[in-house]
C-alpha cells in the first residue's frame, strides 16, 4: 500500500460555466482509501450530474483547493490525521468562510475525539475507519440533504 502524496486533482464531470455546487473536497493521504472514496463519490449523482471530486493528500493542498473552488464545494470529506494538519481543524477554518458547509470526518484512530472541535450539527458527521462503501453513501447523502442539496442518487 503506497502512502505517496496525492497530487491535487479534480475528477468527474467538466465544470459548467459559472460556479455550481457539485464538488466534494476529499482530503485523504492514503492513496488506496482516496481511490475508493473517489469511486464511491463519483458514482453518486446530484441534479442529474455526477459529483466532482477535488482530491488532495494534505492540509496545504486542501487549503489551496478550498480557496480556488469554495463556491463549487458541496461537501468536505476529511481524514483527521494528515501529514501536516488535523482534518477537523481544516474544516473549522473552511466553515469560517462557508458556515453551513457540510463536513464528513473520518479517522482510523480510536481516540474518541470524533468531530471535535467542530460543533455537532446536522451538517457535521463522523465515520470511523474501517467503513463500508454503503456507510459513506448514507452519510454523504444525509449531509447533502440536510444542507438543502437536491436529488442525490447513489
Secondary structure, 3 states (H helix, E strand, C coil): CCCCCCCCEEECCCCCCCCCCCEEEEECCCHHHHHHHHHHHHCCEECCEECEEEEECCHHHHHHHHHHHCCCEEEEEEECECCCCEHHHHHHHHHHHCCCCEEEEEECCCCCCCCCCCCCECCEEEEECCCCHHHHHHHHHHHHHHCCCCCEEC
